[in-house]
Amino acid sequence: CDVTLILQRPKVNIEHNGKHVKDTMTANCVRLLRTSPGQVNVKARTHEKLDSVGESRAVECHVVLTLERQQ
């Protein structure tokens, strides 16, 4: 699973309540997908104040997920 968050705010590469936000997001994906941490990648970037995302009026999330049927 590859997750890309595109947003100006809130920042996700920070600590909140003693936990790193990105690590918490990764752990939630691992739990929900019932997979291992090595199979999940969460990254974030900004639009550098361009368009509605860059002006903090919107967020984008792109996810690529490969599903395999167990035999």
mmCIF file of the N, C-alpha and C atoms, coordinates in Angstrom:
data_MODEL
# 
_entry.id   MODEL 
# 
loop_
_atom_site.group_PDB 
_atom_site.id 
_atom_site.type_symbol 
_atom_site.label_atom_id 
_atom_site.label_alt_id 
_atom_site.label_comp_id 
_atom_site.label_asym_id 
_atom_site.label_entity_id 
_atom_site.label_seq_id 
_atom_site.pdbx_PDB_ins_code 
_atom_site.Cartn_x 
_atom_site.Cartn_y 
_atom_site.Cartn_z 
_atom_site.occupancy 
_atom_site.B_iso_or_equiv 
_atom_site.pdbx_formal_charge 
_atom_site.auth_seq_id 
_atom_site.auth_comp_id 
_atom_site.auth_asym_id 
_atom_site.auth_atom_id 
_atom_site.pdbx_PDB_model_num 
ATOM 1   N N  . CYS A 1 1  ? 0.854  -1.165  0.000  1.00 0.00 ? 1  CYS A N  1 
ATOM 2   C CA . CYS A 1 1  ? 0.000  0.000   0.000  1.00 0.00 ? 1  CYS A CA 1 
ATOM 3   C C  . CYS A 1 1  ? 0.902  1.231   0.000  1.00 0.00 ? 1  CYS A C  1 
ATOM 4   N N  . ASP A 1 2  ? 0.666  2.123   -0.915 1.00 0.00 ? 2  ASP A N  1 
ATOM 5   C CA . ASP A 1 2  ? 1.435  3.362   -0.999 1.00 0.00 ? 2  ASP A CA 1 
ATOM 6   C C  . ASP A 1 2  ? 0.463  4.531   -0.891 1.00 0.00 ? 2  ASP A C  1 
ATOM 7   N N  . VAL A 1 3  ? 0.644  5.361   0.136  1.00 0.00 ? 3  VAL A N  1 
ATOM 8   C CA . VAL A 1 3  ? -0.243 6.492   0.394  1.00 0.00 ? 3  VAL A CA 1 
ATOM 9   C C  . VAL A 1 3  ? 0.546  7.784   0.241  1.00 0.00 ? 3  VAL A C  1 
ATOM 10  N N  . THR A 1 4  ? 0.015  8.711   -0.557 1.00 0.00 ? 4  THR A N  1 
ATOM 11  C CA . THR A 1 4  ? 0.617  10.037  -0.681 1.00 0.00 ? 4  THR A CA 1 
ATOM 12  C C  . THR A 1 4  ? -0.419 11.070  -0.279 1.00 0.00 ? 4  THR A C  1 
ATOM 13  N N  . LEU A 1 5  ? -0.114 11.817  0.765  1.00 0.00 ? 5  LEU A N  1 
ATOM 14  C CA . LEU A 1 5  ? -0.969 12.916  1.212  1.00 0.00 ? 5  LEU A CA 1 
ATOM 15  C C  . LEU A 1 5  ? -0.412 14.203  0.635  1.00 0.00 ? 5  LEU A C  1 
ATOM 16  N N  . ILE A 1 6  ? -1.290 15.030  0.072  1.00 0.00 ? 6  ILE A N  1 
ATOM 17  C CA . ILE A 1 6  ? -0.872 16.320  -0.466 1.00 0.00 ? 6  ILE A CA 1 
ATOM 18  C C  . ILE A 1 6  ? -1.694 17.376  0.256  1.00 0.00 ? 6  ILE A C  1 
ATOM 19  N N  . LEU A 1 7  ? -1.021 18.162  1.112  1.00 0.00 ? 7  LEU A N  1 
ATOM 20  C CA . LEU A 1 7  ? -1.717 19.152  1.910  1.00 0.00 ? 7  LEU A CA 1 
ATOM 21  C C  . LEU A 1 7  ? -0.710 20.141  2.492  1.00 0.00 ? 7  LEU A C  1 
ATOM 22  N N  . GLN A 1 8  ? -1.188 21.345  2.746  1.00 0.00 ? 8  GLN A N  1 
ATOM 23  C CA . GLN A 1 8  ? -0.353 22.354  3.395  1.00 0.00 ? 8  GLN A CA 1 
ATOM 24  C C  . GLN A 1 8  ? -0.406 22.181  4.905  1.00 0.00 ? 8  GLN A C  1 
ATOM 25  N N  . ARG A 1 9  ? -1.613 22.016  5.431  1.00 0.00 ? 9  ARG A N  1 
ATOM 26  C CA . ARG A 1 9  ? -1.834 21.848  6.856  1.00 0.00 ? 9  ARG A CA 1 
ATOM 27  C C  . ARG A 1 9  ? -2.963 20.857  7.048  1.00 0.00 ? 9  ARG A C  1 
ATOM 28  N N  . PRO A 1 10 ? -2.985 20.087  8.099  1.00 0.00 ? 10 PRO A N  1 
ATOM 29  C CA . PRO A 1 10 ? -2.016 20.035  9.182  1.00 0.00 ? 10 PRO A CA 1 
ATOM 30  C C  . PRO A 1 10 ? -0.763 19.288  8.746  1.00 0.00 ? 10 PRO A C  1 
ATOM 31  N N  . LYS A 1 11 ? 0.336  19.552  9.377  1.00 0.00 ? 11 LYS A N  1 
ATOM 32  C CA . LYS A 1 11 ? 1.583  18.856  9.101  1.00 0.00 ? 11 LYS A CA 1 
ATOM 33  C C  . LYS A 1 11 ? 1.478  17.437  9.649  1.00 0.00 ? 11 LYS A C  1 
ATOM 34  N N  . VAL A 1 12 ? 2.023  16.471  8.917  1.00 0.00 ? 12 VAL A N  1 
ATOM 35  C CA . VAL A 1 12 ? 1.960  15.082  9.374  1.00 0.00 ? 12 VAL A CA 1 
ATOM 36  C C  . VAL A 1 12 ? 3.326  14.543  9.784  1.00 0.00 ? 12 VAL A C  1 
ATOM 37  N N  . ASN A 1 13 ? 4.386  15.267  9.510  1.00 0.00 ? 13 ASN A N  1 
ATOM 38  C CA . ASN A 1 13 ? 5.721  14.823  9.922  1.00 0.00 ? 13 ASN A CA 1 
ATOM 39  C C  . ASN A 1 13 ? 6.088  15.421  11.277 1.00 0.00 ? 13 ASN A C  1 
ATOM 40  N N  . ILE A 1 14 ? 5.149  15.373  12.206 1.00 0.00 ? 14 ILE A N  1 
ATOM 41  C CA . ILE A 1 14 ? 5.356  15.949  13.540 1.00 0.00 ? 14 ILE A CA 1 
ATOM 42  C C  . ILE A 1 14 ? 4.880  14.962  14.600 1.00 0.00 ? 14 ILE A C  1 
ATOM 43  N N  . GLU A 1 15 ? 5.159  15.296  15.840 1.00 0.00 ? 15 GLU A N  1 
ATOM 44  C CA . GLU A 1 15 ? 4.636  14.513  16.951 1.00 0.00 ? 15 GLU A CA 1 
ATOM 45  C C  . GLU A 1 15 ? 3.379  15.174  17.495 1.00 0.00 ? 15 GLU A C  1 
ATOM 46  N N  . HIS A 1 16 ? 2.426  14.343  17.889 1.00 0.00 ? 16 HIS A N  1 
ATOM 47  C CA . HIS A 1 16 ? 1.190  14.822  18.498 1.00 0.00 ? 16 HIS A CA 1 
ATOM 48  C C  . HIS A 1 16 ? 0.833  13.842  19.605 1.00 0.00 ? 16 HIS A C  1 
ATOM 49  N N  . ASN A 1 17 ? 0.611  14.346  20.781 1.00 0.00 ? 17 ASN A N  1 
ATOM 50  C CA . ASN A 1 17 ? 0.311  13.500  21.951 1.00 0.00 ? 17 ASN A CA 1 
ATOM 51  C C  . ASN A 1 17 ? 1.383  12.427  22.159 1.00 0.00 ? 17 ASN A C  1 
ATOM 52  N N  . GLY A 1 18 ? 2.634  12.802  21.908 1.00 0.00 ? 18 GLY A N  1 
ATOM 53  C CA . GLY A 1 18 ? 3.742  11.885  22.148 1.00 0.00 ? 18 GLY A CA 1 
ATOM 54  C C  . GLY A 1 18 ? 3.980  10.846  21.081 1.00 0.00 ? 18 GLY A C  1 
ATOM 55  N N  . LYS A 1 19 ? 3.209  10.892  19.986 1.00 0.00 ? 19 LYS A N  1 
ATOM 56  C CA . LYS A 1 19 ? 3.377  9.919   18.902 1.00 0.00 ? 19 LYS A CA 1 
ATOM 57  C C  . LYS A 1 19 ? 3.601  10.655  17.593 1.00 0.00 ? 19 LYS A C  1 
ATOM 58  N N  . HIS A 1 20 ? 4.406  10.069  16.718 1.00 0.00 ? 20 HIS A N  1 
ATOM 59  C CA . HIS A 1 20 ? 4.644  10.643  15.409 1.00 0.00 ? 20 HIS A CA 1 
ATOM 60  C C  . HIS A 1 20 ? 3.407  10.382  14.540 1.00 0.00 ? 20 HIS A C  1 
ATOM 61  N N  . VAL A 1 21 ? 2.830  11.415  13.980 1.00 0.00 ? 21 VAL A N  1 
ATOM 62  C CA . VAL A 1 21 ? 1.556  11.319  13.252 1.00 0.00 ? 21 VAL A CA 1 
ATOM 63  C C  . VAL A 1 21 ? 1.659  10.332  12.083 1.00 0.00 ? 21 VAL A C  1 
ATOM 64  N N  . LYS A 1 22 ? 2.732  10.417  11.318 1.00 0.00 ? 22 LYS A N  1 
ATOM 65  C CA . LYS A 1 22 ? 2.881  9.527   10.166 1.00 0.00 ? 22 LYS A CA 1 
ATOM 66  C C  . LYS A 1 22 ? 2.982  8.063   10.600 1.00 0.00 ? 22 LYS A C  1 
ATOM 67  N N  . ASP A 1 23 ? 3.663  7.800   11.715 1.00 0.00 ? 23 ASP A N  1 
ATOM 68  C CA . ASP A 1 23 ? 3.750  6.425   12.228 1.00 0.00 ? 23 ASP A CA 1 
ATOM 69  C C  . ASP A 1 23 ? 2.387  5.915   12.662 1.00 0.00 ? 23 ASP A C  1 
ATOM 70  N N  . THR A 1 24 ? 1.582  6.787   13.251 1.00 0.00 ? 24 THR A N  1 
ATOM 71  C CA . THR A 1 24 ? 0.232  6.401   13.650 1.00 0.00 ? 24 THR A CA 1 
ATOM 72  C C  . THR A 1 24 ? -0.622 6.087   12.425 1.00 0.00 ? 24 THR A C  1 
ATOM 73  N N  . MET A 1 25 ? -0.493 6.888   11.372 1.00 0.00 ? 25 MET A N  1 
ATOM 74  C CA . MET A 1 25 ? -1.241 6.624   10.126 1.00 0.00 ? 25 MET A CA 1 
ATOM 75  C C  . MET A 1 25 ? -0.815 5.290   9.524  1.00 0.00 ? 25 MET A C  1 
ATOM 76  N N  . THR A 1 26 ? 0.487  5.032   9.516  1.00 0.00 ? 26 THR A N  1 
ATOM 77  C CA . THR A 1 26 ? 0.989  3.764   8.989  1.00 0.00 ? 26 THR A CA 1 
ATOM 78  C C  . THR A 1 26 ? 0.456  2.595   9.803  1.00 0.00 ? 26 THR A C  1 
ATOM 79  N N  . ALA A 1 27 ? 0.503  2.711   11.123 1.00 0.00 ? 27 ALA A N  1 
ATOM 80  C CA . ALA A 1 27 ? 0.007  1.643   11.990 1.00 0.00 ? 27 ALA A CA 1 
ATOM 81  C C  . ALA A 1 27 ? -1.485 1.384   11.755 1.00 0.00 ? 27 ALA A C  1 
ATOM 82  N N  . ASN A 1 28 ? -2.254 2.435   11.559 1.00 0.00 ? 28 ASN A N  1 
ATOM 83  C CA . ASN A 1 28 ? -3.691 2.265   11.284 1.00 0.00 ? 28 ASN A CA 1 
ATOM 84  C C  . ASN A 1 28 ? -3.918 1.542   9.962  1.00 0.00 ? 28 ASN A C  1 
ATOM 85  N N  . CYS A 1 29 ? -3.149 1.882   8.934  1.00 0.00 ? 29 CYS A N  1 
ATOM 86  C CA . CYS A 1 29 ? -3.268 1.188   7.639  1.00 0.00 ? 29 CYS A CA 1 
ATOM 87  C C  . CYS A 1 29 ? -2.898 -0.281  7.783  1.00 0.00 ? 29 CYS A C  1 
ATOM 88  N N  . VAL A 1 30 ? -1.815 -0.559  8.505  1.00 0.00 ? 30 VAL A N  1 
ATOM 89  C CA . VAL A 1 30 ? -1.390 -1.944  8.737  1.00 0.00 ? 30 VAL A CA 1 
ATOM 90  C C  . VAL A 1 30 ? -2.504 -2.732  9.425  1.00 0.00 ? 30 VAL A C  1 
ATOM 91  N N  . ARG A 1 31 ? -3.096 -2.138  10.443 1.00 0.00 ? 31 ARG A N  1 
ATOM 92  C CA . ARG A 1 31 ? -4.167 -2.816  11.188 1.00 0.00 ? 31 ARG A CA 1 
ATOM 93  C C  . ARG A 1 31 ? -5.392 -3.046  10.301 1.00 0.00 ? 31 ARG A C  1 
ATOM 94  N N  . LEU A 1 32 ? -5.806 -2.015  9.575  1.00 0.00 ? 32 LEU A N  1 
ATOM 95  C CA . LEU A 1 32 ? -7.008 -2.140  8.748  1.00 0.00 ? 32 LEU A CA 1 
ATOM 96  C C  . LEU A 1 32 ? -6.827 -3.102  7.578  1.00 0.00 ? 32 LEU A C  1 
ATOM 97  N N  . LEU A 1 33 ? -5.631 -3.119  7.003  1.00 0.00 ? 33 LEU A N  1 
ATOM 98  C CA . LEU A 1 33 ? -5.360 -3.991  5.851  1.00 0.00 ? 33 LEU A CA 1 
ATOM 99  C C  . LEU A 1 33 ? -4.878 -5.377  6.264  1.00 0.00 ? 33 LEU A C  1 
ATOM 100 N N  . ARG A 1 34 ? -4.631 -5.546  7.570  1.00 0.00 ? 34 ARG A N  1 
ATOM 101 C CA . ARG A 1 34 ? -4.135 -6.827  8.100  1.00 0.00 ? 34 ARG A CA 1 
ATOM 102 C C  . ARG A 1 34 ? -2.881 -7.268  7.351  1.00 0.00 ? 34 ARG A C  1 
ATOM 103 N N  . THR A 1 35 ? -1.897 -6.388  7.354  1.00 0.00 ? 35 THR A N  1 
ATOM 104 C CA . THR A 1 35 ? -0.645 -6.659  6.658  1.00 0.00 ? 35 THR A CA 1 
ATOM 105 C C  . THR A 1 35 ? 0.521  -6.294  7.567  1.00 0.00 ? 35 THR A C  1 
ATOM 106 N N  . SER A 1 36 ? 1.718  -6.329  7.042  1.00 0.00 ? 36 SER A N  1 
ATOM 107 C CA . SER A 1 36 ? 2.911  -6.010  7.840  1.00 0.00 ? 36 SER A CA 1 
ATOM 108 C C  . SER A 1 36 ? 3.350  -4.573  7.559  1.00 0.00 ? 36 SER A C  1 
ATOM 109 N N  . PRO A 1 37 ? 4.061  -3.966  8.512  1.00 0.00 ? 37 PRO A N  1 
ATOM 110 C CA . PRO A 1 37 ? 4.506  -2.571  8.329  1.00 0.00 ? 37 PRO A CA 1 
ATOM 111 C C  . PRO A 1 37 ? 5.378  -2.365  7.083  1.00 0.00 ? 37 PRO A C  1 
ATOM 112 N N  . GLY A 1 38 ? 6.110  -3.381  6.683  1.00 0.00 ? 38 GLY A N  1 
ATOM 113 C CA . GLY A 1 38 ? 6.946  -3.259  5.491  1.00 0.00 ? 38 GLY A CA 1 
ATOM 114 C C  . GLY A 1 38 ? 6.157  -3.150  4.195  1.00 0.00 ? 38 GLY A C  1 
ATOM 115 N N  . GLN A 1 39 ? 4.866  -3.432  4.259  1.00 0.00 ? 39 GLN A N  1 
ATOM 116 C CA . GLN A 1 39 ? 4.010  -3.377  3.079  1.00 0.00 ? 39 GLN A CA 1 
ATOM 117 C C  . GLN A 1 39 ? 3.261  -2.056  2.937  1.00 0.00 ? 39 GLN A C  1 
ATOM 118 N N  . VAL A 1 40 ? 3.462  -1.137  3.891  1.00 0.00 ? 40 VAL A N  1 
ATOM 119 C CA . VAL A 1 40 ? 2.729  0.134   3.890  1.00 0.00 ? 40 VAL A CA 1 
ATOM 120 C C  . VAL A 1 40 ? 3.712  1.298   3.891  1.00 0.00 ? 40 VAL A C  1 
ATOM 121 N N  . ASN A 1 41 ? 3.499  2.245   2.983  1.00 0.00 ? 41 ASN A N  1 
ATOM 122 C CA . ASN A 1 41 ? 4.334  3.442   2.895  1.00 0.00 ? 41 ASN A CA 1 
ATOM 123 C C  . ASN A 1 41 ? 3.425  4.667   2.900  1.00 0.00 ? 41 ASN A C  1 
ATOM 124 N N  . VAL A 1 42 ? 3.641  5.561   3.849  1.00 0.00 ? 42 VAL A N  1 
ATOM 125 C CA . VAL A 1 42 ? 2.878  6.801   3.928  1.00 0.00 ? 42 VAL A CA 1 
ATOM 126 C C  . VAL A 1 42 ? 3.852  7.961   3.766  1.00 0.00 ? 42 VAL A C  1 
ATOM 127 N N  . LYS A 1 43 ? 3.563  8.840   2.810  1.00 0.00 ? 43 LYS A N  1 
ATOM 128 C CA . LYS A 1 43 ? 4.409  10.021  2.622  1.00 0.00 ? 43 LYS A CA 1 
ATOM 129 C C  . LYS A 1 43 ? 3.515  11.232  2.422  1.00 0.00 ? 43 LYS A C  1 
ATOM 130 N N  . ALA A 1 44 ? 4.090  12.400  2.678  1.00 0.00 ? 44 ALA A N  1 
ATOM 131 C CA . ALA A 1 44 ? 3.316  13.635  2.559  1.00 0.00 ? 44 ALA A CA 1 
ATOM 132 C C  . ALA A 1 44 ? 4.136  14.683  1.816  1.00 0.00 ? 44 ALA A C  1 
ATOM 133 N N  . ARG A 1 45 ? 3.426  15.540  1.105  1.00 0.00 ? 45 ARG A N  1 
ATOM 134 C CA . ARG A 1 45 ? 4.077  16.662  0.423  1.00 0.00 ? 45 ARG A CA 1 
ATOM 135 C C  . ARG A 1 45 ? 3.096  17.820  0.343  1.00 0.00 ? 45 ARG A C  1 
ATOM 136 N N  . THR A 1 46 ? 3.601  18.958  -0.078 1.00 0.00 ? 46 THR A N  1 
ATOM 137 C CA . THR A 1 46 ? 2.753  20.144  -0.198 1.00 0.00 ? 46 THR A CA 1 
ATOM 138 C C  . THR A 1 46 ? 2.648  20.566  -1.656 1.00 0.00 ? 46 THR A C  1 
ATOM 139 N N  . HIS A 1 47 ? 1.755  21.480  -1.933 1.00 0.00 ? 47 HIS A N  1 
ATOM 140 C CA . HIS A 1 47 ? 1.625  22.072  -3.266 1.00 0.00 ? 47 HIS A CA 1 
ATOM 141 C C  . HIS A 1 47 ? 2.223  23.467  -3.310 1.00 0.00 ? 47 HIS A C  1 
ATOM 142 N N  . GLU A 1 48 ? 2.991  23.801  -2.277 1.00 0.00 ? 48 GLU A N  1 
ATOM 143 C CA . GLU A 1 48 ? 3.725  25.075  -2.249 1.00 0.00 ? 48 GLU A CA 1 
ATOM 144 C C  . GLU A 1 48 ? 2.848  26.288  -2.553 1.00 0.00 ? 48 GLU A C  1 
ATOM 145 N N  . LYS A 1 49 ? 1.702  26.343  -1.873 1.00 0.00 ? 49 LYS A N  1 
ATOM 146 C CA . LYS A 1 49 ? 0.776  27.479  -1.946 1.00 0.00 ? 49 LYS A CA 1 
ATOM 147 C C  . LYS A 1 49 ? 0.163  27.702  -3.325 1.00 0.00 ? 49 LYS A C  1 
ATOM 148 N N  . LEU A 1 50 ? 0.114  26.641  -4.152 1.00 0.00 ? 50 LEU A N  1 
ATOM 149 C CA . LEU A 1 50 ? -0.551 26.701  -5.445 1.00 0.00 ? 50 LEU A CA 1 
ATOM 150 C C  . LEU A 1 50 ? -1.900 26.000  -5.342 1.00 0.00 ? 50 LEU A C  1 
ATOM 151 N N  . ASP A 1 51 ? -2.875 26.446  -6.055 1.00 0.00 ? 51 ASP A N  1 
ATOM 152 C CA . ASP A 1 51 ? -4.245 25.917  -6.139 1.00 0.00 ? 51 ASP A CA 1 
ATOM 153 C C  . ASP A 1 51 ? -4.906 25.790  -4.768 1.00 0.00 ? 51 ASP A C  1 
ATOM 154 N N  . SER A 1 52 ? -6.061 25.158  -4.720 1.00 0.00 ? 52 SER A N  1 
ATOM 155 C CA . SER A 1 52 ? -6.823 25.085  -3.469 1.00 0.00 ? 52 SER A CA 1 
ATOM 156 C C  . SER A 1 52 ? -6.113 24.254  -2.406 1.00 0.00 ? 52 SER A C  1 
ATOM 157 N N  . VAL A 1 53 ? -5.341 23.262  -2.820 1.00 0.00 ? 53 VAL A N  1 
ATOM 158 C CA . VAL A 1 53 ? -4.586 22.460  -1.849 1.00 0.00 ? 53 VAL A CA 1 
ATOM 159 C C  . VAL A 1 53 ? -3.504 23.317  -1.207 1.00 0.00 ? 53 VAL A C  1 
ATOM 160 N N  . GLY A 1 54 ? -2.775 24.044  -2.010 1.00 0.00 ? 54 GLY A N  1 
ATOM 161 C CA . GLY A 1 54 ? -1.709 24.898  -1.501 1.00 0.00 ? 54 GLY A CA 1 
ATOM 162 C C  . GLY A 1 54 ? -2.206 26.059  -0.662 1.00 0.00 ? 54 GLY A C  1 
ATOM 163 N N  . GLU A 1 55 ? -3.452 26.447  -0.877 1.00 0.00 ? 55 GLU A N  1 
ATOM 164 C CA . GLU A 1 55 ? -4.050 27.531  -0.091 1.00 0.00 ? 55 GLU A CA 1 
ATOM 165 C C  . GLU A 1 55 ? -4.748 26.997  1.161  1.00 0.00 ? 55 GLU A C  1 
ATOM 166 N N  . SER A 1 56 ? -4.568 25.734  1.462  1.00 0.00 ? 56 SER A N  1 
ATOM 167 C CA . SER A 1 56 ? -5.154 25.062  2.644  1.00 0.00 ? 56 SER A CA 1 
ATOM 168 C C  . SER A 1 56 ? -6.672 25.009  2.612  1.00 0.00 ? 56 SER A C  1 
ATOM 169 N N  . ARG A 1 57 ? -7.255 25.050  1.414  1.00 0.00 ? 57 ARG A N  1 
ATOM 170 C CA . ARG A 1 57 ? -8.717 24.924  1.308  1.00 0.00 ? 57 ARG A CA 1 
ATOM 171 C C  . ARG A 1 57 ? -9.131 23.501  0.962  1.00 0.00 ? 57 ARG A C  1 
ATOM 172 N N  . ALA A 1 58 ? -8.159 22.645  0.631  1.00 0.00 ? 58 ALA A N  1 
ATOM 173 C CA . ALA A 1 58 ? -8.460 21.264  0.252  1.00 0.00 ? 58 ALA A CA 1 
ATOM 174 C C  . ALA A 1 58 ? -7.252 20.388  0.554  1.00 0.00 ? 58 ALA A C  1 
ATOM 175 N N  . VAL A 1 59 ? -7.476 19.085  0.571  1.00 0.00 ? 59 VAL A N  1 
ATOM 176 C CA . VAL A 1 59 ? -6.397 18.109  0.698  1.00 0.00 ? 59 VAL A CA 1 
ATOM 177 C C  . VAL A 1 59 ? -6.592 17.047  -0.373 1.00 0.00 ? 59 VAL A C  1 
ATOM 178 N N  . GLU A 1 60 ? -5.509 16.382  -0.734 1.00 0.00 ? 60 GLU A N  1 
ATOM 179 C CA . GLU A 1 60 ? -5.578 15.264  -1.671 1.00 0.00 ? 60 GLU A CA 1 
ATOM 180 C C  . GLU A 1 60 ? -4.941 14.053  -1.016 1.00 0.00 ? 60 GLU A C  1 
ATOM 181 N N  . CYS A 1 61 ? -5.430 12.891  -1.378 1.00 0.00 ? 61 CYS A N  1 
ATOM 182 C CA . CYS A 1 61 ? -4.833 11.647  -0.901 1.00 0.00 ? 61 CYS A CA 1 
ATOM 183 C C  . CYS A 1 61 ? -4.853 10.658  -2.068 1.00 0.00 ? 61 CYS A C  1 
ATOM 184 N N  . HIS A 1 62 ? -3.673 10.201  -2.452 1.00 0.00 ? 62 HIS A N  1 
ATOM 185 C CA . HIS A 1 62 ? -3.548 9.218   -3.524 1.00 0.00 ? 62 HIS A CA 1 
ATOM 186 C C  . HIS A 1 62 ? -3.099 7.897   -2.902 1.00 0.00 ? 62 HIS A C  1 
ATOM 187 N N  . VAL A 1 63 ? -3.802 6.835   -3.242 1.00 0.00 ? 63 VAL A N  1 
ATOM 188 C CA . VAL A 1 63 ? -3.478 5.519   -2.673 1.00 0.00 ? 63 VAL A CA 1 
ATOM 189 C C  . VAL A 1 63 ? -3.365 4.503   -3.803 1.00 0.00 ? 63 VAL A C  1 
ATOM 190 N N  . VAL A 1 64 ? -2.289 3.715   -3.764 1.00 0.00 ? 64 VAL A N  1 
ATOM 191 C CA . VAL A 1 64 ? -2.130 2.594   -4.665 1.00 0.00 ? 64 VAL A CA 1 
ATOM 192 C C  . VAL A 1 64 ? -2.095 1.354   -3.788 1.00 0.00 ? 64 VAL A C  1 
ATOM 193 N N  . LEU A 1 65 ? -2.989 0.436   -4.065 1.00 0.00 ? 65 LEU A N  1 
ATOM 194 C CA . LEU A 1 65 ? -3.138 -0.743  -3.217 1.00 0.00 ? 65 LEU A CA 1 
ATOM 195 C C  . LEU A 1 65 ? -3.266 -1.971  -4.104 1.00 0.00 ? 65 LEU A C  1 
ATOM 196 N N  . THR A 1 66 ? -2.462 -2.986  -3.835 1.00 0.00 ? 66 THR A N  1 
ATOM 197 C CA . THR A 1 66 ? -2.533 -4.236  -4.575 1.00 0.00 ? 66 THR A CA 1 
ATOM 198 C C  . THR A 1 66 ? -3.207 -5.277  -3.679 1.00 0.00 ? 66 THR A C  1 
ATOM 199 N N  . LEU A 1 67 ? -4.294 -5.831  -4.178 1.00 0.00 ? 67 LEU A N  1 
ATOM 200 C CA . LEU A 1 67 ? -5.018 -6.875  -3.449 1.00 0.00 ? 67 LEU A CA 1 
ATOM 201 C C  . LEU A 1 67 ? -4.739 -8.227  -4.083 1.00 0.00 ? 67 LEU A C  1 
ATOM 202 N N  . GLU A 1 68 ? -4.445 -9.198  -3.255 1.00 0.00 ? 68 GLU A N  1 
ATOM 203 C CA . GLU A 1 68 ? -4.211 -10.560 -3.756 1.00 0.00 ? 68 GLU A CA 1 
ATOM 204 C C  . GLU A 1 68 ? -5.143 -11.507 -3.035 1.00 0.00 ? 68 GLU A C  1 
ATOM 205 N N  . ARG A 1 69 ? -5.714 -12.414 -3.774 1.00 0.00 ? 69 ARG A N  1 
ATOM 206 C CA . ARG A 1 69 ? -6.592 -13.427 -3.182 1.00 0.00 ? 69 ARG A CA 1 
ATOM 207 C C  . ARG A 1 69 ? -5.734 -14.537 -2.596 1.00 0.00 ? 69 ARG A C  1 
ATOM 208 N N  . GLN A 1 70 ? -6.028 -14.895 -1.351 1.00 0.00 ? 70 GLN A N  1 
ATOM 209 C CA . GLN A 1 70 ? -5.285 -15.980 -0.716 1.00 0.00 ? 70 GLN A CA 1 
ATOM 210 C C  . GLN A 1 70 ? -5.789 -17.308 -1.249 1.00 0.00 ? 70 GLN A C  1 
ATOM 211 N N  . GLN A 1 71 ? -4.876 -18.213 -1.485 1.00 0.00 ? 71 GLN A N  1 
ATOM 212 C CA . GLN A 1 71 ? -5.226 -19.559 -2.013 1.00 0.00 ? 71 GLN A CA 1 
ATOM 213 C C  . GLN A 1 71 ? -5.600 -20.498 -0.896 1.00 0.00 ? 71 GLN A C  1 
# 
